[in-house]
Amino acid sequence: MTTTDTITAINPATGKPIAEYDSDEGRVDAALDRSVEAYRDWRRQPFHARAAVVAAAGRILRERQEEYARLITSEMGKPIREARSEVEKCAVACDYFAEEGERLLAPEMAITDANESFVRFDPLGTVLAVMPWNFPFWQVFRFAAPALMAGNAGILKHASNVPGCSQAIEGVFREAGAPDGIFQSLLISAGTATSMVADDRIAAVTLTGSEAAGSAIGAAAGQAIKPSVLELGGSDPFIILADADLDAAVEHAVRARVINSGQSCIAAKRFIVEAPVYDRVVEGMRQHMEALAVGDPTSEDTDVGPLARRDLVEDLADQLERSVREGARIASGGKALDGPGCFFQPTLLADSRPDQTAMREETFGPLAAVVRVADEAEAIRVANDSRFGLGAAIFTDPERGKRLAPEIEAGHVAVNGIVKSDPRLPFGGIKKSGYGRELAAPGIRSFVNTKTVWIA
């Protein structure tokens, strides 16, 4: 809940307020000035000095893993086991960029008509990051660790339902020894963040979020002629061909759908199954989904927690209802759970078709739609018949999967595994899933000046 002056965090498992935070609308200008001042010195620090701060952030994350995990769970409802894993993943990213940042940004020599010529990678300035609630630590650190390592400063506009996480992340960098102003969290509105893009003190912008938010930020960045990276929605296909290891495929399929209670842009959402094994896959997924434990996200035994907000429950129920009207069949689940929290049953839709709502729209919750296809050619056509292109998974013979991977329109293709981000690999999508890349070498180079130096 947000007002002009305050932001209230609500526990989605109970519906009760957790804490109230003061808005930062009145301190945006001062924060930008501090960022610019801090950047002037930070950009000139040697790599080992910047690496010391980023590495220290990783150590702090591990030392206080339980505290941060419980904060994540209380604000957005992530099951506690997954919350701990999220914090650890952030620490791994800090380790990676602290260790590899200098190598990834090392000047590249070129043989030309000059006595000496090379390309160097210099920081741009302050990067504005507009981040979502579903991975409230990971989404931030996967931008912040490489951006700061490259010599940039960062300003975070986090989702309004995770204000505690936003302030805690600023605290991590402060405790790690980052200079005052190098990384700041601002509890501000989306409109304020969009207007900040045009400010000369902002050099670039990155956003992870919805298509609408991405369109607004991307348009603002284009108008201001500034670099931007957008990681938007996804409706990832999960292809199961007849030669797949069906037990493994079914187990991975359910896990890929309900990770983070189904609230992930790279969660598998459209399950495309070759006809000879369709019935076995549907039955296997039904059994696995009905065995999931839904409930208190602080319990070690919980598999699926609440959705993060009440409106998300209502949106998912509407998508389910429309899909059923369009001919899909509920094979399992299908209801929001009674009570104060924002819980929704893990739901399996069989007899789906590519033109149904659950196949056309991004579903953000534990809802899986399964469609039957005749062969691999139809599987690829259905997988690509989407405005999204973030990730995709395919279960089949490994060599066959390697052959089919180039045919799939996505930024990431996993063969016999689920789609997941990794600091060592670039991450991002195509089509309406956005543009640009985070992580690995392309990620750390997203917000640098690729500068040619030619010396006679």
Buried (B, 14 or more C-beta within 10 A) or exposed (E): EBEEEEBBBBBBBBEEEBEEBEBBBEBBEEBBEBBBBBBEEBBEBEBEEBBBBBBBBBBBBBEBBEEBBBBBBBBBBBBBBBBBBBBBBBBBBBBBBBEBBBEBBEEEEEEEEEEEBBEBBEBBBBBBBBBBBBBBBBBBBBBBBBBBBBBBBBBBBBBBBBBBBBBBBBBBBBBBEBBEBBBBBBBBBBEBBBEBBEBEBBBBBBBBBBBEBBBBBBEBBEEBEBBBBBBBBBBBBBBBBBBBBBEEBBBBBBBBBBBBBBBBBBBBBBBBBBEEBBEBBBBBBBEBBEEBEBBBBBEEEBBBBBBBBBEBBEBBBEBBEBBBEBEBBBBBBBEBBEEEBBBBBBBBBBBBBBEBBBBBBBBBBBBBBBBBBEEBEBBBEBBBBBEBBBBBBBBBBEEBBEEBBEBBBBBBBBBBEBBBBBBEBBBBBEBBBBBBBBBBBBBBBBBBEEEEEEEE
